[in-house]
Amino acid sequence: MSEFNRDTTTDEVLVDLDLTGRRIVVTGAASGLGFESSRALASHGASVTMLARSRERADDAVSRLRDLLPTARLEAGVVDLSDLSSVDRFAEH
């Protein structure tokens, strides 16, 4: 049985992990769990591409996270997962 449960935080899951050199893409990163996941992953050294449905929301999320983690390696991306052509455009980037 897992040592994690519904009260486990992202930082508890990632404790002692060094994600330096890893590129992670997070969907829904403009708010909620996506933003928190991006924060936790970046704080453990990952380069994080934060995806949202609009450029404004993605850029805002990156800006807010940079305020918390000034040295984080972050990139904003735009993808609407309900539109496969949007996914294709991002993947070709």
C-alpha positions as CSV (number, residue, x, y, z in Angstrom):
1,M,0.0,0.0,0.0
2,S,1.2,3.5,-0.8
3,E,2.5,5.8,1.8
4,F,0.7,8.7,0.1
5,N,-3.0,9.6,0.6
6,R,-5.4,12.4,-0.2
7,D,-3.7,14.7,2.3
8,T,-0.2,14.2,0.8
9,T,1.3,17.3,-0.7
10,T,3.3,17.6,-3.9
11,D,6.4,18.5,-1.9
12,E,6.0,15.4,0.2
13,V,5.8,13.2,-2.9
14,L,8.9,14.9,-4.4
15,V,11.0,15.0,-1.2
16,D,14.7,14.1,-1.9
17,L,14.1,14.0,-5.7
18,D,16.4,16.1,-8.0
19,L,14.6,16.7,-11.3
20,T,17.5,18.8,-12.7
21,G,17.8,18.1,-16.4
22,R,14.2,16.8,-16.8
23,R,11.7,18.6,-19.0
24,I,8.1,18.3,-17.8
25,V,5.0,19.6,-19.5
26,V,2.0,20.4,-17.3
27,T,-1.5,20.9,-18.7
28,G,-3.9,23.2,-16.9
29,A,-1.0,25.0,-15.4
30,A,-2.7,28.4,-15.1
31,S,-4.5,27.5,-11.8
32,G,-5.2,24.8,-9.3
33,L,-3.5,21.5,-9.4
34,G,-1.7,22.3,-12.6
35,F,-0.1,25.5,-11.1
36,E,0.8,23.7,-7.9
37,S,2.3,20.8,-9.8
38,S,4.4,23.2,-11.8
39,R,5.5,25.0,-8.7
40,A,6.6,21.8,-7.0
41,L,8.3,20.3,-10.0
42,A,10.2,23.5,-10.7
43,S,11.2,23.8,-7.1
44,H,12.9,20.4,-7.5
45,G,14.9,21.5,-10.5
46,A,12.7,20.5,-13.4
47,S,12.4,22.7,-16.5
48,V,8.6,23.1,-16.7
49,T,6.5,24.0,-19.7
50,M,3.2,25.4,-18.3
51,L,0.3,24.9,-20.7
52,A,-3.0,26.8,-20.7
53,R,-5.7,27.5,-23.3
54,S,-4.7,31.1,-23.9
55,R,-1.4,32.9,-24.2
56,E,-2.5,35.4,-21.6
57,R,-3.2,32.8,-19.0
58,A,-0.1,30.8,-19.7
59,D,2.1,34.0,-19.5
60,D,0.4,35.1,-16.3
61,A,1.0,31.7,-14.7
62,V,4.7,31.7,-15.6
63,S,4.9,35.3,-14.2
64,R,3.3,34.3,-10.9
65,L,5.5,31.3,-10.5
66,R,8.6,33.3,-11.3
67,D,7.6,35.6,-8.4
68,L,7.7,32.5,-6.1
69,L,10.8,30.8,-7.7
70,P,12.9,33.5,-9.5
71,T,15.5,31.0,-10.8
72,A,13.0,28.4,-12.1
73,R,13.3,27.3,-15.7
74,L,9.8,27.9,-17.0
75,E,8.2,28.2,-20.4
76,A,4.6,29.1,-21.3
77,G,2.7,27.2,-24.0
78,V,-0.8,27.3,-25.4
79,V,-2.8,24.2,-26.0
80,D,-6.5,23.5,-26.0
81,L,-6.8,19.8,-25.4
82,S,-10.3,19.7,-26.9
83,D,-8.8,20.8,-30.3
84,L,-6.3,18.3,-31.7
85,S,-5.0,20.9,-34.2
86,S,-3.9,23.0,-31.2
87,V,-2.0,20.0,-29.8
88,D,-0.4,19.5,-33.2
89,R,0.7,23.1,-33.4
90,F,2.2,23.0,-29.9
91,A,4.0,19.7,-30.6
92,E,5.5,21.2,-33.8
93,H,6.9,24.1,-31.8
